[in-house]
Amino acid sequence: SWRELTRGERRSLQDIDFRSRELGWVVGSEGMIKVTVDGGKSWSKQEAAITDTLRTVNFTGPREGWIAGENGALLRTIDGGLTWEPRPSETSQDFHSIRFIDEKVGWVVGGGGLIRQTIDGGESWQAVPAPGDFSLEAISFIDRLNGWIAGEAGLILGTTDGGRSWVRVESGTRRWLHDVSFL
């Protein structure tokens, strides 16, 4: 059954990522980053010198993680969030979702049809052409070739070639889609 855990937080929560039953992170408005090591019973603040809303968090391992947000905010940790290092994103567009396939290959999507990919662990990010300028809200890959993006007005995009090309998939709705996930 579901139960509400006291969060003691008035800022808006945007995303959550758990690496195990006990270890997880949450991000939100005003640069908020929090970590739990007890399955969400308690949360500790992690510091990052940023005040933008952080929209998305994704850990590739117990110590390696990424956060992205408004105004092109992009942060990386390699020590479980003890320190968050700002990374160049080369854009001021808002990021909505970041997901890594492995420690080297990752994707970020956002407003105005923004799609970027890294193949070198986030050292550099390459712009990928999108079919339109829709707001892209979420991205998910099941392997290096097959992935999906969800977004504005029922948009679903799919790729079978590692993101070199994206094809629109009919979703059957015109409502905004805020997340996509495959196992």
Solvent accessible surface area in square Angstrom, and as a share of the most:
residue,aa,sasa,rsa
1,S,162,1.05
2,W,250,0.88
3,R,166,0.61
4,E,162,0.72
5,L,58,0.29
6,T,121,0.70
7,R,109,0.40
8,G,71,0.68
9,E,21,0.10
10,R,237,0.86
11,R,55,0.20
12,S,55,0.36
13,L,75,0.37
14,Q,73,0.33
15,D,30,0.16
16,I,93,0.47
17,D,24,0.13
18,F,76,0.31
19,R,103,0.38
20,S,61,0.39
21,R,212,0.77
22,E,82,0.37
23,L,40,0.20
24,G,0,0.00
25,W,1,0.00
26,V,11,0.06
27,V,0,0.00
28,G,0,0.00
29,S,20,0.13
30,E,111,0.50
31,G,8,0.08
32,M,2,0.01
33,I,0,0.00
34,K,27,0.11
35,V,18,0.10
36,T,1,0.01
37,V,109,0.63
38,D,42,0.22
39,G,30,0.29
40,G,1,0.01
41,K,143,0.60
42,S,63,0.41
43,W,59,0.21
44,S,68,0.44
45,K,119,0.51
46,Q,19,0.09
47,E,115,0.52
48,A,20,0.15
49,A,112,0.86
50,I,35,0.18
51,T,116,0.68
52,D,41,0.21
53,T,23,0.13
54,L,0,0.00
55,R,60,0.22
56,T,2,0.01
57,V,0,0.00
58,N,16,0.08
59,F,2,0.01
60,T,40,0.23
61,G,8,0.08
62,P,89,0.56
63,R,121,0.44
64,E,73,0.33
65,G,0,0.00
66,W,9,0.03
67,I,0,0.00
68,A,0,0.00
69,G,0,0.00
70,E,56,0.25
71,N,86,0.44
72,G,6,0.06
73,A,10,0.08
74,L,5,0.03
75,L,4,0.02
76,R,46,0.17
77,T,2,0.01
78,I,112,0.57
79,D,29,0.15
80,G,15,0.14
81,G,0,0.00
82,L,136,0.68
83,T,87,0.50
84,W,16,0.06
85,E,75,0.33
86,P,92,0.58
87,R,40,0.14
88,P,86,0.54
89,S,10,0.07
90,E,139,0.62
91,T,29,0.17
92,S,86,0.56
93,Q,74,0.33
94,D,51,0.26
95,F,1,0.01
96,H,22,0.10
97,S,5,0.03
98,I,0,0.00
99,R,65,0.24
100,F,22,0.09
101,I,47,0.24
102,D,38,0.20
103,E,121,0.54
104,K,99,0.42
105,V,7,0.04
106,G,0,0.00
107,W,1,0.00
108,V,1,0.00
109,V,0,0.00
110,G,0,0.00
111,G,17,0.17
112,G,47,0.45
113,G,8,0.07
114,L,13,0.06
115,I,3,0.02
116,R,30,0.11
117,Q,35,0.16
118,T,0,0.00
119,I,113,0.58
120,D,50,0.26
121,G,13,0.13
122,G,1,0.01
123,E,98,0.44
124,S,44,0.29
125,W,18,0.06
126,Q,85,0.38
127,A,77,0.60
128,V,23,0.13
129,P,115,0.72
130,A,30,0.24
131,P,67,0.42
132,G,43,0.41
133,D,114,0.59
134,F,57,0.24
135,S,15,0.10
136,L,2,0.01
137,E,13,0.06
138,A,4,0.03
139,I,2,0.01
140,S,14,0.09
141,F,28,0.12
142,I,86,0.44
143,D,59,0.31
144,R,133,0.48
145,L,94,0.47
146,N,39,0.20
147,G,0,0.00
148,W,58,0.20
149,I,0,0.00
150,A,2,0.01
151,G,0,0.00
152,E,48,0.22
153,A,26,0.20
154,G,2,0.02
155,L,2,0.01
156,I,39,0.20
157,L,2,0.01
158,G,10,0.09
159,T,5,0.03
160,T,107,0.62
161,D,35,0.18
162,G,12,0.12
163,G,2,0.02
164,R,188,0.68
165,S,58,0.37
166,W,19,0.07
167,V,100,0.58
168,R,101,0.37
169,V,67,0.38
170,E,134,0.60
171,S,38,0.25
172,G,68,0.65
173,T,40,0.23
174,R,156,0.57
175,R,189,0.69
176,W,121,0.42
177,L,44,0.22
178,H,122,0.54
179,D,105,0.55
180,V,25,0.14
181,S,86,0.56
182,F,94,0.39
183,L,215,1.07
